[in-house]
Amino acid sequence: MGRRPSRAGHPALSPDPRGIPAPRRARIDLTFENQALLGPLFGQFDANLVQVENRLGVYIHARGHQVVIEGPEDDVARARETLKTMYDRLARGEALDSGAIESMIAMSNEPTLEGIISGDDGAPPIMIRTRKKTIVPRSATQIDYMRSLAKDDIIFALGPAGTGKTYIAVAQAVSQLITGSVQRLILSRPAVEAGEKLGFLPGDMKEKVDPYLRPLYDALNDCMPPEQVERRLANGEIEIAPIAFMRGRTLADSFIILDEAQNTTREQMKMFLTRFGQNSRMVICGDPRQVDIPGGPRMSGLNDAVERLEGVEGFGTIRFSAADVVRHPIVGRIVEAYEGGGEGDQGLA
């Protein structure tokens, strides 16, 4: 494993030019016993340590199985919690990537969250197991979401892109399909162009609608081996279809997901909700601020349904924000910038 150059001139260690008193400084030494985990813990060329440094404004020096963290006292404490969480997850056999590290840094403000996720508080661990991976929550809101998926009949998952709304719902659906608690997985979304006019699309019906449904295929393939996805699609255990194909059906023993629900009309949403059958679960995902149908948010079936049904027994509503974005950190900043208001910003109905 290569080493990055020394960062003795770290900007976080310089005096504040405005004359504001510097925060109390601290130094913490950490020892990690399992040296086999140090490579994935530090990352190639110490990339994982650099990510923690840059986000928290601390200096981290690693030598062998010992790590020294220096910087402002509060930030050093957060860096320690983050590194310990990273190490614990590797020890449990879970992979690390930059997105996972970013979420651990965010949760280091609330160190008890990791105990909730891992089950240290005495409750069962919060995770979803699929054929290819184990999904654990990456934010406090995702913890609430996973709990709602386990107990509520119909869940509204609202918020910006990148918060894991659809991905976690698909993972939960795959998990229940594998264990046999449901017999079918039905994924749907409205075939609405996102602010573009694509014109005539050649091909049969499947070829026309597949581009709109590609994100659902991607999530499925991330949770199951591709050959299993194809086999289950062929035998009808998994069905992916536009919302128009749901009319006239009763969906029993099924896990049903409606993605991009903000682009349904009120009539479509009512039709979809009333497809609910015995021993089923339904998740409705969407961003109420990104409506692409004529009339904008006031005509959105998602906004209308949440207004009518929030608080009704059997319904759960989870609201994500830019702070819950688990893609590249810049995505969260983009979402915050666009949600800040201004000309052209679409508010909720």
Buried (B, 14 or more C-beta within 10 A) or exposed (E): EEEBEEBEEBEBBEEEEEEEEEEEEBEBEBEBEEEEBBEBBBBEEBEBBBBBBBBBBBBBBBEEBEBEBBBBEEBBBBBBBBBBBBBBBBBEEBEBEBBBBBBBBBBBEEBEBBEBBBEEEEEEEBBBBBEBEBBBBBBBBBBBBBBBBEEBEBBBBBBBBBBBBBBBBBBBBBBBBBEEEBBBBBBBBBBBEEEEEEEEEEEEEEEBBBEBBEBBBEBBBBBBEEEBBEEBBEEEBBBBBBBEBBEEEEBBEBBBBBBBBBBBBBEBBBBBBEBBBEEBBBBBBBBBBBBBBEEBBEBBBBBBBBEBBEEEEEBBBBBBBBBBBBBEBEBBEBBBEBBEEEEEEBEEB
